[in-house]
Amino acid sequence: MSTTSIAWFRRDLRLFDNPAWAAATTADTALALYVIEPALLDSAGPFRRNALLHGIRRLDEQLRALGGRLRVEVGDPAEIVPAVADESGASSVHLNGDVTRWAQRRDDAVEQVLRVPMHRYWGTLVQPPGSVLTKAGTLSRVFTPFHNAWREVPVEPEAIAAAASVPDLPGAGAPAPEGPPPPTADALLDMATERAAAYPDARDLPGVAGTTELSTALRFGLVSARGIARALTGEGVGADAIVRQLAWRDWYAHTTHAHPDIDRVALRPEYDAIEWERGPDADRAFDAWREGRTGYPIVDAGMRQLAATGWMHNRVRMITASFLVKDLLVDWRRGERWFRHLLSDGDVPQNAGNWQWVAGTGPDAAPYFRIFNPTTQSRRFDPDGTYLRQWVPELAGLDDRGIHEPAAVAPLDLAAAGITLGQDYPFPIVDHTTAREETLAVYKRALESARDE
Ligand SMILES: Cc1cc2nc3c(=O)[nH]c(=O)nc-3n(C[C@H](O)[C@H](O)[C@H](O)COP(=O)(O)OP(=O)(O)OC[C@H]3O[C@@H](n4cnc5c(N)ncnc54)[C@H](O)[C@@H]3O)c2cc1C
């Protein structure tokens, strides 16, 4: 009797090295299914929505090359997956797991109502949660020991699909993407290989295209994380530095698997006592940050890059996040949500993990008393102002020193560059030195109150 299996795709929109797809293709017929969950699509900002819809299209194209289609349905997976299984006579459902609490709840709900077995794999990380443990059998709360252990775990070989037939039943279909298509995964992988040698020197410079730009493709599983690790490990210092970043990605995913509330709760609970700024002043500060008009050019450049492109350079993500939390004393959770809404790679584990790192509330985080000086960071990592001139063009006429701190530029030089502060570009929203002292006091109070309890 001929057999049918379903591969339920979610964050793994590819056929290459996809364990769930490879397992489904051991049946005679492998039905490829994607369920668009309206609440998730609505919560994604325009860039992530566009990336997802293009990803779905490209997966469909890959399946067409095999003579079939991606079946796309819209609605609640707990209704749709069992209905498709019943209708197709499938004897099993295969999927790659996801670490967020929503995904775990959703997958458990589907499994409960399915009348056929559901098999879970890991296809979006280099190493699955639970596979990288300390000698005591726990997940390390510090990155370096995690990384050391991670390097020792062999990367699984490529999951190779069998030659199942693929049905040509498109279902309801997906909405058309509204933005331009992102580069193909093959083009991105070529770019990553080309940039690898210079990566250690260039990766911190936002004015240089020196990172891999793979994050959105990784977010949607258009590329195989473990495939990249296999290809780059041992291929030189730069290639190894890229692979190390994939270990950070795994670490935040494993941490989220263990602490699914990572976007809501400080992983070091003593910091949940911080008295964040609230009320209209905090709202005004938050708006100025979101809109890129804080008067700190590097912060404004980053926030404008995010709003215009759905992506921001990692160094600038750190600077802008630090500014919101430690200069404006706005709760990191507000910033996390805004980033996640707009980033095309926006992802709970990576975003919340990094926000907690910046806020100093995560397990292995920047210590709270280390506060980025945005102007010093700007001079160090964008010395000739290339990045600032691109994103804050109203300051382009200032010289390479003044552009980082227009409020310190002499009035005559400002006038020569055609800038009136407060009109063409804002005065600094806070004084960094004063804000720093206040933040240190607030963090200290939170720690002391936790100690007294
Ligand atoms: C406040 C803040 C929020 C962030 N939010 C996200 C997010 O929502 N989604 C996301 O994918 N990354 C996030 N990052 C991590 C990082 O900024 C991006 O992954 C990186 O900028 C993407 O560019 P790239 O692909 O060129 O990175 P590369 O430098 O080329 O790195 C290669 C890959 O390694 C991974 N990686 C790199 N840096 C980190 C890191 N610090 N943490 C975890 N993984 C990393 C990414 O998957 C990246 O694609 C955030 C960082 C900060 C400071």
The ligand as a Tripos MOL2 file, in Angstrom:
@<TRIPOS>MOLECULE
LIG
   53    58     1     0     0
SMALL
NO_CHARGES

@<TRIPOS>ATOM
      1 C1         19.8010   44.4380   20.8740 C.3       1 LIG1
      2 C2         20.0650   43.3540   19.8460 C.ar      1 LIG1
      3 C3         18.9980   42.7110   19.2380 C.ar      1 LIG1
      4 C4         19.2330   41.6880   18.3210 C.ar      1 LIG1
      5 N1         18.1500   41.0450   17.7280 N.ar      1 LIG1
      6 C5         18.3550   40.0210   16.8790 C.ar      1 LIG1
      7 C6         17.2650   39.3400   16.2810 C.ar      1 LIG1
      8 O1         16.0830   39.6110   16.5450 O.2       1 LIG1
      9 N2         17.5420   38.3430   15.3930 N.ar      1 LIG1
     10 C7         18.8190   37.9750   15.0900 C.ar      1 LIG1
     11 O2         19.0090   37.0710   14.2820 O.2       1 LIG1
     12 N3         19.8710   38.6000   15.6540 N.ar      1 LIG1
     13 C8         19.6870   39.6030   16.5310 C.ar      1 LIG1
     14 N4         20.7710   40.2490   17.0850 N.ar      1 LIG1
     15 C9         22.1240   39.7110   16.8510 C.3       1 LIG1
     16 C10        22.9080   40.3530   15.7010 C.3       1 LIG1
     17 O3         22.8720   41.7430   15.7760 O.3       1 LIG1
     18 C11        22.4060   39.9300   14.3230 C.3       1 LIG1
     19 O4         22.2740   38.5270   14.2570 O.3       1 LIG1
     20 C12        23.4080   40.3660   13.2560 C.3       1 LIG1
     21 O5         23.5710   41.7680   13.2770 O.3       1 LIG1
     22 C13        22.9140   39.9430   11.9010 C.3       1 LIG1
     23 O6         23.7930   40.3620   10.9000 O.3       1 LIG1
     24 P1         24.6930   39.3290   10.1160 P.3       1 LIG1
     25 O7         23.8670   38.1940    9.6450 O.co2     1 LIG1
     26 O8         25.4490   40.0940    9.0890 O.co2     1 LIG1
     27 O9         25.6560   38.8220   11.2750 O.3       1 LIG1
     28 P2         27.0990   38.1400   11.2240 P.3       1 LIG1
     29 O10        27.9980   38.9650   12.0510 O.co2     1 LIG1
     30 O11        27.5290   37.8380    9.8480 O.co2     1 LIG1
     31 O12        26.8900   36.7860   12.0390 O.3       1 LIG1
     32 C14        26.5090   35.5490   11.4120 C.3       1 LIG1
     33 C15        25.2710   35.0230   12.0820 C.3       1 LIG1
     34 O13        25.5480   34.7380   13.4490 O.3       1 LIG1
     35 C16        24.4120   35.0380   14.2520 C.3       1 LIG1
     36 N5         24.7420   36.1190   15.1970 N.ar      1 LIG1
     37 C17        25.5940   37.1480   15.0050 C.ar      1 LIG1
     38 N6         25.6500   37.9220   16.1170 N.ar      1 LIG1
     39 C18        24.8040   37.3720   17.0000 C.ar      1 LIG1
     40 C19        24.4140   37.7000   18.3220 C.ar      1 LIG1
     41 N7         24.8960   38.7640   18.9860 N.pl3     1 LIG1
     42 N8         23.4810   36.9250   18.9240 N.ar      1 LIG1
     43 C20        22.9680   35.8480   18.3130 C.ar      1 LIG1
     44 N9         23.3140   35.4870   17.0540 N.ar      1 LIG1
     45 C21        24.2120   36.2280   16.4210 C.ar      1 LIG1
     46 C22        23.3140   35.5300   13.3240 C.3       1 LIG1
     47 O14        22.4800   34.4530   12.9930 O.3       1 LIG1
     48 C23        24.1140   36.0040   12.1040 C.3       1 LIG1
     49 O15        23.3760   35.9560   10.9080 O.3       1 LIG1
     50 C24        20.5650   41.2910   18.0060 C.ar      1 LIG1
     51 C25        21.6290   41.9660   18.6170 C.ar      1 LIG1
     52 C26        21.3870   42.9920   19.5200 C.ar      1 LIG1
     53 C27        22.5550   43.6730   20.1770 C.3       1 LIG1
@<TRIPOS>BOND
     1     1     2 1
     2     2     3 ar
     3     2    52 ar
     4     3     4 ar
     5     4     5 ar
     6     4    50 ar
     7     5     6 ar
     8     6     7 ar
     9     6    13 1
    10     7     8 2
    11     7     9 ar
    12     9    10 ar
    13    10    11 2
    14    10    12 ar
    15    12    13 ar
    16    13    14 ar
    17    14    15 1
    18    14    50 ar
    19    15    16 1
    20    16    17 1
    21    16    18 1
    22    18    19 1
    23    18    20 1
    24    20    21 1
    25    20    22 1
    26    22    23 1
    27    23    24 1
    28    24    25 2
    29    24    26 1
    30    24    27 1
    31    27    28 1
    32    28    29 2
    33    28    30 1
    34    28    31 1
    35    31    32 1
    36    32    33 1
    37    33    34 1
    38    33    48 1
    39    34    35 1
    40    35    36 1
    41    35    46 1
    42    36    37 ar
    43    36    45 ar
    44    37    38 ar
    45    38    39 ar
    46    39    40 ar
    47    39    45 ar
    48    40    41 1
    49    40    42 ar
    50    42    43 ar
    51    43    44 ar
    52    44    45 ar
    53    46    47 1
    54    46    48 1
    55    48    49 1
    56    50    51 ar
    57    51    52 ar
    58    52    53 1
@<TRIPOS>SUBSTRUCTURE
     1 LIG1         1 GROUP 0 **** ****
